[in-house]
Amino acid sequence: MEEILEGKELQVGILKDWDVTLEELDEILASRPSLRGILMGFLAEYKLSQLWFNDPRISHLVRYDNHDRKSSGDFGFQKRQ
């Protein structure tokens, strides 16, 4: 993520640690559709958690193991009325 602060770009997290710009990350994602698909899946799970699972009516949120072939799905939860 980059923030513009007084005309200077600040990089945080993994982009700073690896010295990667947003433009480079965008180029990498644009050139590798399978990576873009994986990233979009993870982003969707993250946003779903932020937007829906912070509701106080939802409890016992479980993220299933992606490699467990016996149970399908990404999440399990209980909803109170």
C-alpha positions as CSV (number, residue, x, y, z in Angstrom):
1,M,0.0,0.0,0.0
2,E,1.2,3.5,-0.7
3,E,0.1,6.7,0.9
4,I,0.9,10.1,-0.5
5,L,2.0,12.4,2.3
6,E,3.1,15.9,1.5
7,G,4.1,14.8,-2.0
8,K,6.2,11.9,-0.8
9,E,5.3,8.2,-1.3
10,L,5.5,6.0,1.7
11,Q,5.5,2.3,1.3
12,V,4.5,0.0,4.1
13,G,4.7,-3.7,4.8
14,I,5.8,-6.3,2.3
15,L,6.2,-3.7,-0.5
16,K,8.7,-1.8,1.5
17,D,10.4,-4.9,2.8
18,W,10.9,-6.2,-0.7
19,D,11.5,-2.8,-2.3
20,V,8.5,-3.3,-4.7
21,T,6.5,-0.4,-6.1
22,L,2.7,-0.6,-6.7
23,E,3.4,-0.3,-10.4
24,E,5.7,-3.3,-10.3
25,L,3.1,-5.3,-8.3
26,D,0.4,-4.3,-10.8
27,E,2.7,-5.4,-13.7
28,I,3.3,-8.8,-12.1
29,L,-0.4,-9.4,-11.4
30,A,-1.4,-8.2,-14.9
31,S,1.1,-10.7,-16.5
32,R,0.1,-13.7,-14.4
33,P,-3.7,-14.5,-14.5
34,S,-3.4,-17.5,-12.1
35,L,-1.7,-15.4,-9.5
36,R,-4.3,-12.7,-9.9
37,G,-7.1,-15.2,-9.4
38,I,-5.5,-16.6,-6.2
39,L,-5.0,-13.1,-4.9
40,M,-8.6,-12.1,-5.7
41,G,-9.8,-15.1,-3.8
42,F,-7.8,-14.2,-0.7
43,L,-8.9,-10.5,-1.0
44,A,-12.6,-11.6,-1.2
45,E,-12.3,-13.8,1.9
46,Y,-10.6,-10.9,3.7
47,K,-13.3,-8.3,2.7
48,L,-16.1,-10.8,3.5
49,S,-14.7,-11.2,7.0
50,Q,-14.4,-7.4,7.4
51,L,-17.8,-6.5,6.0
52,W,-20.0,-9.4,7.2
53,F,-18.4,-11.4,10.0
54,N,-17.9,-8.4,12.3
55,D,-21.6,-8.4,13.0
56,P,-22.3,-9.2,16.7
57,R,-25.0,-11.7,15.6
58,I,-22.3,-13.9,14.1
59,S,-20.3,-16.2,16.4
60,H,-18.0,-19.2,16.2
61,L,-16.4,-18.2,12.9
62,V,-14.2,-21.0,11.6
63,R,-11.9,-20.9,8.6
64,Y,-11.7,-24.4,7.2
65,D,-8.4,-25.8,6.0
66,N,-8.1,-25.3,2.3
67,H,-6.4,-28.7,1.9
68,D,-9.0,-30.8,3.8
69,R,-10.9,-32.6,1.1
70,K,-13.5,-34.0,3.6
71,S,-15.1,-30.6,4.3
72,S,-15.8,-28.1,1.6
73,G,-16.2,-24.4,1.9
74,D,-14.1,-21.6,3.3
75,F,-16.0,-20.5,6.4
76,G,-18.4,-21.8,9.0
77,F,-20.3,-19.8,11.6
78,Q,-23.3,-19.5,13.8
79,K,-25.8,-16.7,13.4
80,R,-28.0,-15.5,16.3
81,Q,-31.4,-14.0,15.5
